Amino acid sequence: MNNKTIDEEYQKRYKDFGTTKTQLFPNLVKRGSFASNQFELFSVPLNEIQLLNQQI
């Protein structure tokens, strides 16, 4: 995967309706130096989404 693909996948998951944003931004290290991109940590409640989909 290249960086563009990773960024697109992150944005797709981040903007999903079931995503919970944490407002936490980890300091990522790439090859001994801090990475320039900062991505917010988020969680996706998969079990809850599956239960809601079954109810629909």
PDB file with one MODEL, atoms N, CA, C and O in Angstrom:
MODEL        1
ATOM      1  N   MET A   1       0.846  -1.186   0.000  1.00  0.00           N
ATOM      2  CA  MET A   1       0.000   0.000   0.000  1.00  0.00           C
ATOM      3  C   MET A   1       0.884   1.240   0.000  1.00  0.00           C
ATOM      4  O   MET A   1       1.876   1.314   0.726  1.00  0.00           O
ATOM      5  N   ASN A   2       0.519   2.189  -0.806  1.00  0.00           N
ATOM      6  CA  ASN A   2       1.267   3.440  -0.795  1.00  0.00           C
ATOM      7  C   ASN A   2       0.596   4.430   0.165  1.00  0.00           C
ATOM      8  O   ASN A   2      -0.504   4.174   0.654  1.00  0.00           O
ATOM      9  N   ASN A   3       1.258   5.553   0.431  1.00  0.00           N
ATOM     10  CA  ASN A   3       0.746   6.528   1.393  1.00  0.00           C
ATOM     11  C   ASN A   3      -0.604   7.095   0.995  1.00  0.00           C
ATOM     12  O   ASN A   3      -1.442   7.358   1.857  1.00  0.00           O
ATOM     13  N   LYS A   4      -0.827   7.288  -0.301  1.00  0.00           N
ATOM     14  CA  LYS A   4      -2.110   7.837  -0.760  1.00  0.00           C
ATOM     15  C   LYS A   4      -3.244   6.862  -0.451  1.00  0.00           C
ATOM     16  O   LYS A   4      -4.315   7.273  -0.004  1.00  0.00           O
ATOM     17  N   THR A   5      -3.011   5.591  -0.685  1.00  0.00           N
ATOM     18  CA  THR A   5      -4.022   4.573  -0.410  1.00  0.00           C
ATOM     19  C   THR A   5      -4.323   4.497   1.088  1.00  0.00           C
ATOM     20  O   THR A   5      -5.481   4.373   1.488  1.00  0.00           O
ATOM     21  N   ILE A   6      -3.280   4.573   1.910  1.00  0.00           N
ATOM     22  CA  ILE A   6      -3.464   4.533   3.359  1.00  0.00           C
ATOM     23  C   ILE A   6      -4.262   5.745   3.818  1.00  0.00           C
ATOM     24  O   ILE A   6      -5.183   5.606   4.622  1.00  0.00           O
ATOM     25  N   ASP A   7      -3.925   6.934   3.319  1.00  0.00           N
ATOM     26  CA  ASP A   7      -4.658   8.155   3.684  1.00  0.00           C
ATOM     27  C   ASP A   7      -6.126   8.071   3.274  1.00  0.00           C
ATOM     28  O   ASP A   7      -7.005   8.476   4.035  1.00  0.00           O
ATOM     29  N   GLU A   8      -6.397   7.551   2.082  1.00  0.00           N
ATOM     30  CA  GLU A   8      -7.777   7.424   1.601  1.00  0.00           C
ATOM     31  C   GLU A   8      -8.564   6.437   2.462  1.00  0.00           C
ATOM     32  O   GLU A   8      -9.724   6.690   2.784  1.00  0.00           O
ATOM     33  N   GLU A   9      -7.947   5.318   2.838  1.00  0.00           N
ATOM     34  CA  GLU A   9      -8.624   4.318   3.666  1.00  0.00           C
ATOM     35  C   GLU A   9      -8.900   4.887   5.058  1.00  0.00           C
ATOM     36  O   GLU A   9      -9.971   4.661   5.622  1.00  0.00           O
ATOM     37  N   TYR A  10      -7.942   5.619   5.605  1.00  0.00           N
ATOM     38  CA  TYR A  10      -8.138   6.251   6.909  1.00  0.00           C
ATOM     39  C   TYR A  10      -9.321   7.217   6.851  1.00  0.00           C
ATOM     40  O   TYR A  10     -10.198   7.173   7.714  1.00  0.00           O
ATOM     41  N   GLN A  11      -9.352   8.087   5.843  1.00  0.00           N
ATOM     42  CA  GLN A  11     -10.429   9.065   5.719  1.00  0.00           C
ATOM     43  C   GLN A  11     -11.786   8.388   5.555  1.00  0.00           C
ATOM     44  O   GLN A  11     -12.787   8.841   6.111  1.00  0.00           O
ATOM     45  N   LYS A  12     -11.812   7.304   4.792  1.00  0.00           N
ATOM     46  CA  LYS A  12     -13.069   6.576   4.583  1.00  0.00           C
ATOM     47  C   LYS A  12     -13.596   6.018   5.907  1.00  0.00           C
ATOM     48  O   LYS A  12     -14.784   6.140   6.205  1.00  0.00           O
ATOM     49  N   ARG A  13     -12.730   5.419   6.684  1.00  0.00           N
ATOM     50  CA  ARG A  13     -13.152   4.853   7.972  1.00  0.00           C
ATOM     51  C   ARG A  13     -13.445   5.951   8.987  1.00  0.00           C
ATOM     52  O   ARG A  13     -14.384   5.832   9.775  1.00  0.00           O
ATOM     53  N   TYR A  14     -12.645   7.026   8.974  1.00  0.00           N
ATOM     54  CA  TYR A  14     -12.818   8.128   9.920  1.00  0.00           C
ATOM     55  C   TYR A  14     -14.165   8.816   9.739  1.00  0.00           C
ATOM     56  O   TYR A  14     -14.785   9.234  10.716  1.00  0.00           O
ATOM     57  N   LYS A  15     -14.620   8.935   8.496  1.00  0.00           N
ATOM     58  CA  LYS A  15     -15.874   9.644   8.199  1.00  0.00           C
ATOM     59  C   LYS A  15     -17.104   8.748   8.271  1.00  0.00           C
ATOM     60  O   LYS A  15     -18.217   9.220   8.040  1.00  0.00           O
ATOM     61  N   ASP A  16     -16.929   7.472   8.585  1.00  0.00           N
ATOM     62  CA  ASP A  16     -18.045   6.538   8.686  1.00  0.00           C
ATOM     63  C   ASP A  16     -18.991   6.964   9.808  1.00  0.00           C
ATOM     64  O   ASP A  16     -18.546   7.515  10.815  1.00  0.00           O
ATOM     65  N   PHE A  17     -20.290   6.712   9.642  1.00  0.00           N
ATOM     66  CA  PHE A  17     -21.280   7.186  10.605  1.00  0.00           C
ATOM     67  C   PHE A  17     -21.131   6.551  11.982  1.00  0.00           C
ATOM     68  O   PHE A  17     -21.550   7.149  12.973  1.00  0.00           O
ATOM     69  N   GLY A  18     -20.554   5.373  12.074  1.00  0.00           N
ATOM     70  CA  GLY A  18     -20.428   4.692  13.360  1.00  0.00           C
ATOM     71  C   GLY A  18     -19.124   4.972  14.087  1.00  0.00           C
ATOM     72  O   GLY A  18     -18.888   4.419  15.161  1.00  0.00           O
ATOM     73  N   THR A  19     -18.284   5.809  13.532  1.00  0.00           N
ATOM     74  CA  THR A  19     -16.970   6.063  14.106  1.00  0.00           C
ATOM     75  C   THR A  19     -17.064   6.990  15.312  1.00  0.00           C
ATOM     76  O   THR A  19     -17.766   8.000  15.280  1.00  0.00           O
ATOM     77  N   THR A  20     -16.347   6.634  16.374  1.00  0.00           N
ATOM     78  CA  THR A  20     -16.243   7.465  17.562  1.00  0.00           C
ATOM     79  C   THR A  20     -14.868   8.089  17.584  1.00  0.00           C
ATOM     80  O   THR A  20     -13.861   7.384  17.650  1.00  0.00           O
ATOM     81  N   LYS A  21     -14.816   9.413  17.527  1.00  0.00           N
ATOM     82  CA  LYS A  21     -13.546  10.132  17.534  1.00  0.00           C
ATOM     83  C   LYS A  21     -13.068  10.313  18.975  1.00  0.00           C
ATOM     84  O   LYS A  21     -13.873  10.586  19.865  1.00  0.00           O
ATOM     85  N   THR A  22     -11.758  10.163  19.207  1.00  0.00           N
ATOM     86  CA  THR A  22     -11.210  10.212  20.559  1.00  0.00           C
ATOM     87  C   THR A  22     -10.536  11.526  20.900  1.00  0.00           C
ATOM     88  O   THR A  22     -10.293  11.789  22.078  1.00  0.00           O
ATOM     89  N   GLN A  23     -10.225  12.353  19.930  1.00  0.00           N
ATOM     90  CA  GLN A  23      -9.468  13.591  20.097  1.00  0.00           C
ATOM     91  C   GLN A  23      -8.077  13.312  20.659  1.00  0.00           C
ATOM     92  O   GLN A  23      -7.490  14.163  21.328  1.00  0.00           O
ATOM     93  N   LEU A  24      -7.552  12.116  20.384  1.00  0.00           N
ATOM     94  CA  LEU A  24      -6.188  11.741  20.760  1.00  0.00           C
ATOM     95  C   LEU A  24      -5.358  11.639  19.492  1.00  0.00           C
ATOM     96  O   LEU A  24      -5.754  10.976  18.533  1.00  0.00           O
ATOM     97  N   PHE A  25      -4.218  12.291  19.489  1.00  0.00           N
ATOM     98  CA  PHE A  25      -3.330  12.291  18.333  1.00  0.00           C
ATOM     99  C   PHE A  25      -1.976  11.728  18.755  1.00  0.00           C
ATOM    100  O   PHE A  25      -1.213  12.420  19.430  1.00  0.00           O
ATOM    101  N   PRO A  26      -1.659  10.490  18.374  1.00  0.00           N
ATOM    102  CA  PRO A  26      -0.388   9.897  18.789  1.00  0.00           C
ATOM    103  C   PRO A  26       0.789  10.537  18.064  1.00  0.00           C
ATOM    104  O   PRO A  26       0.652  11.004  16.933  1.00  0.00           O
ATOM    105  N   ASN A  27       1.937  10.556  18.714  1.00  0.00           N
ATOM    106  CA  ASN A  27       3.173  11.012  18.080  1.00  0.00           C
ATOM    107  C   ASN A  27       3.785   9.818  17.364  1.00  0.00           C
ATOM    108  O   ASN A  27       4.393   8.954  17.995  1.00  0.00           O
ATOM    109  N   LEU A  28       3.626   9.772  16.062  1.00  0.00           N
ATOM    110  CA  LEU A  28       4.110   8.645  15.269  1.00  0.00           C
ATOM    111  C   LEU A  28       5.577   8.849  14.923  1.00  0.00           C
ATOM    112  O   LEU A  28       6.003   9.957  14.598  1.00  0.00           O
ATOM    113  N   VAL A  29       6.344   7.765  14.996  1.00  0.00           N
ATOM    114  CA  VAL A  29       7.765   7.819  14.673  1.00  0.00           C
ATOM    115  C   VAL A  29       8.012   6.929  13.463  1.00  0.00           C
ATOM    116  O   VAL A  29       7.613   5.765  13.437  1.00  0.00           O
ATOM    117  N   LYS A  30       8.668   7.489  12.476  1.00  0.00           N
ATOM    118  CA  LYS A  30       8.987   6.744  11.268  1.00  0.00           C
ATOM    119  C   LYS A  30      10.482   6.843  11.033  1.00  0.00           C
ATOM    120  O   LYS A  30      11.015   7.921  10.773  1.00  0.00           O
ATOM    121  N   ARG A  31      11.145   5.710  11.126  1.00  0.00           N
ATOM    122  CA  ARG A  31      12.589   5.636  10.911  1.00  0.00           C
ATOM    123  C   ARG A  31      13.368   6.624  11.774  1.00  0.00           C
ATOM    124  O   ARG A  31      14.253   7.326  11.284  1.00  0.00           O
ATOM    125  N   GLY A  32      13.033   6.672  13.052  1.00  0.00           N
ATOM    126  CA  GLY A  32      13.796   7.481  13.989  1.00  0.00           C
ATOM    127  C   GLY A  32      13.418   8.942  14.071  1.00  0.00           C
ATOM    128  O   GLY A  32      13.980   9.668  14.891  1.00  0.00           O
ATOM    129  N   SER A  33      12.476   9.406  13.244  1.00  0.00           N
ATOM    130  CA  SER A  33      12.045  10.799  13.332  1.00  0.00           C
ATOM    131  C   SER A  33      10.518  10.848  13.353  1.00  0.00           C
ATOM    132  O   SER A  33       9.846   9.923  12.898  1.00  0.00           O
ATOM    133  N   PHE A  34       9.990  11.939  13.885  1.00  0.00           N
ATOM    134  CA  PHE A  34       8.540  12.069  13.965  1.00  0.00           C
ATOM    135  C   PHE A  34       7.936  12.208  12.576  1.00  0.00           C
ATOM    136  O   PHE A  34       8.456  12.937  11.731  1.00  0.00           O
ATOM    137  N   ALA A  35       6.843  11.510  12.350  1.00  0.00           N
ATOM    138  CA  ALA A  35       6.134  11.598  11.072  1.00  0.00           C
ATOM    139  C   ALA A  35       5.396  12.933  10.991  1.00  0.00           C
ATOM    140  O   ALA A  35       4.938  13.457  12.006  1.00  0.00           O
ATOM    141  N   SER A  36       5.283  13.470   9.794  1.00  0.00           N
ATOM    142  CA  SER A  36       4.652  14.779   9.627  1.00  0.00           C
ATOM    143  C   SER A  36       3.126  14.711   9.717  1.00  0.00           C
ATOM    144  O   SER A  36       2.491  15.687  10.117  1.00  0.00           O
ATOM    145  N   ASN A  37       2.537  13.589   9.355  1.00  0.00           N
ATOM    146  CA  ASN A  37       1.083  13.455   9.404  1.00  0.00           C
ATOM    147  C   ASN A  37       0.632  13.074  10.803  1.00  0.00           C
ATOM    148  O   ASN A  37       1.227  12.203  11.437  1.00  0.00           O
ATOM    149  N   GLN A  38      -0.413  13.720  11.281  1.00  0.00           N
ATOM    150  CA  GLN A  38      -1.001  13.357  12.560  1.00  0.00           C
ATOM    151  C   GLN A  38      -2.414  12.878  12.294  1.00  0.00           C
ATOM    152  O   GLN A  38      -3.234  13.593  11.716  1.00  0.00           O
ATOM    153  N   PHE A  39      -2.683  11.662  12.725  1.00  0.00           N
ATOM    154  CA  PHE A  39      -3.998  11.073  12.542  1.00  0.00           C
ATOM    155  C   PHE A  39      -4.655  10.893  13.903  1.00  0.00           C
ATOM    156  O   PHE A  39      -4.037  10.392  14.842  1.00  0.00           O
ATOM    157  N   GLU A  40      -5.908  11.306  13.998  1.00  0.00           N
ATOM    158  CA  GLU A  40      -6.653  11.133  15.238  1.00  0.00           C
ATOM    159  C   GLU A  40      -7.008   9.655  15.408  1.00  0.00           C
ATOM    160  O   GLU A  40      -7.395   8.982  14.453  1.00  0.00           O
ATOM    161  N   LEU A  41      -6.871   9.169  16.632  1.00  0.00           N
ATOM    162  CA  LEU A  41      -7.308   7.811  16.920  1.00  0.00           C
ATOM    163  C   LEU A  41      -8.828   7.780  16.950  1.00  0.00           C
ATOM    164  O   LEU A  41      -9.468   8.731  17.399  1.00  0.00           O
ATOM    165  N   PHE A  42      -9.400   6.686  16.472  1.00  0.00           N
ATOM    166  CA  PHE A  42     -10.848   6.537  16.502  1.00  0.00           C
ATOM    167  C   PHE A  42     -11.184   5.078  16.704  1.00  0.00           C
ATOM    168  O   PHE A  42     -10.337   4.204  16.518  1.00  0.00           O
ATOM    169  N   SER A  43     -12.417   4.817  17.083  1.00  0.00           N
ATOM    170  CA  SER A  43     -12.862   3.435  17.232  1.00  0.00           C
ATOM    171  C   SER A  43     -14.164   3.245  16.477  1.00  0.00           C
ATOM    172  O   SER A  43     -14.962   4.169  16.313  1.00  0.00           O
ATOM    173  N   VAL A  44     -14.345   2.038  16.034  1.00  0.00           N
ATOM    174  CA  VAL A  44     -15.561   1.684  15.318  1.00  0.00           C
ATOM    175  C   VAL A  44     -16.226   0.546  16.095  1.00  0.00           C
ATOM    176  O   VAL A  44     -15.675  -0.552  16.160  1.00  0.00           O
ATOM    177  N   PRO A  45     -17.404   0.788  16.687  1.00  0.00           N
ATOM    178  CA  PRO A  45     -18.088  -0.236  17.485  1.00  0.00           C
ATOM    179  C   PRO A  45     -18.735  -1.296  16.584  1.00  0.00           C
ATOM    180  O   PRO A  45     -19.936  -1.250  16.320  1.00  0.00           O
ATOM    181  N   LEU A  46     -17.937  -2.229  16.127  1.00  0.00           N
ATOM    182  CA  LEU A  46     -18.402  -3.206  15.145  1.00  0.00           C
ATOM    183  C   LEU A  46     -19.580  -4.037  15.640  1.00  0.00           C
ATOM    184  O   LEU A  46     -20.518  -4.279  14.881  1.00  0.00           O
ATOM    185  N   ASN A  47     -19.551  -4.477  16.887  1.00  0.00           N
ATOM    186  CA  ASN A  47     -20.666  -5.290  17.390  1.00  0.00           C
ATOM    187  C   ASN A  47     -21.971  -4.516  17.379  1.00  0.00           C
ATOM    188  O   ASN A  47     -23.015  -5.057  17.013  1.00  0.00           O
ATOM    189  N   GLU A  48     -21.917  -3.241  17.784  1.00  0.00           N
ATOM    190  CA  GLU A  48     -23.120  -2.417  17.780  1.00  0.00           C
ATOM    191  C   GLU A  48     -23.655  -2.221  16.366  1.00  0.00           C
ATOM    192  O   GLU A  48     -24.864  -2.284  16.145  1.00  0.00           O
ATOM    193  N   ILE A  49     -22.781  -1.991  15.428  1.00  0.00           N
ATOM    194  CA  ILE A  49     -23.205  -1.789  14.041  1.00  0.00           C
ATOM    195  C   ILE A  49     -23.856  -3.055  13.500  1.00  0.00           C
ATOM    196  O   ILE A  49     -24.880  -2.984  12.821  1.00  0.00           O
ATOM    197  N   GLN A  50     -23.276  -4.200  13.792  1.00  0.00           N
ATOM    198  CA  GLN A  50     -23.848  -5.455  13.312  1.00  0.00           C
ATOM    199  C   GLN A  50     -25.235  -5.687  13.902  1.00  0.00           C
ATOM    200  O   GLN A  50     -26.137  -6.145  13.201  1.00  0.00           O
ATOM    201  N   LEU A  51     -25.411  -5.376  15.183  1.00  0.00           N
ATOM    202  CA  LEU A  51     -26.730  -5.546  15.794  1.00  0.00           C
ATOM    203  C   LEU A  51     -27.757  -4.604  15.179  1.00  0.00           C
ATOM    204  O   LEU A  51     -28.897  -5.001  14.938  1.00  0.00           O
ATOM    205  N   LEU A  52     -27.364  -3.362  14.926  1.00  0.00           N
ATOM    206  CA  LEU A  52     -28.276  -2.404  14.299  1.00  0.00           C
ATOM    207  C   LEU A  52     -28.646  -2.842  12.873  1.00  0.00           C
ATOM    208  O   LEU A  52     -29.801  -2.724  12.464  1.00  0.00           O
ATOM    209  N   ASN A  53     -27.675  -3.341  12.132  1.00  0.00           N
ATOM    210  CA  ASN A  53     -27.957  -3.805  10.775  1.00  0.00           C
ATOM    211  C   ASN A  53     -28.928  -4.969  10.774  1.00  0.00           C
ATOM    212  O   ASN A  53     -29.748  -5.091   9.863  1.00  0.00           O
ATOM    213  N   GLN A  54     -28.848  -5.822  11.778  1.00  0.00           N
ATOM    214  CA  GLN A  54     -29.783  -6.955  11.856  1.00  0.00           C
ATOM    215  C   GLN A  54     -31.202  -6.490  12.158  1.00  0.00           C
ATOM    216  O   GLN A  54     -32.171  -7.125  11.742  1.00  0.00           O
ATOM    217  N   GLN A  55     -31.322  -5.380  12.884  1.00  0.00           N
ATOM    218  CA  GLN A  55     -32.641  -4.858  13.233  1.00  0.00           C
ATOM    219  C   GLN A  55     -33.337  -4.188  12.058  1.00  0.00           C
ATOM    220  O   GLN A  55     -34.564  -4.100  12.029  1.00  0.00           O
ATOM    221  N   ILE A  56     -32.559  -3.717  11.089  1.00  0.00           N
ATOM    222  CA  ILE A  56     -33.147  -2.985   9.955  1.00  0.00           C
ATOM    223  C   ILE A  56     -33.881  -3.915   9.026  1.00  0.00           C
ATOM    224  O   ILE A  56     -34.436  -3.472   8.021  1.00  0.00           O
TER     225      ILE A  56
ENDMDL
END
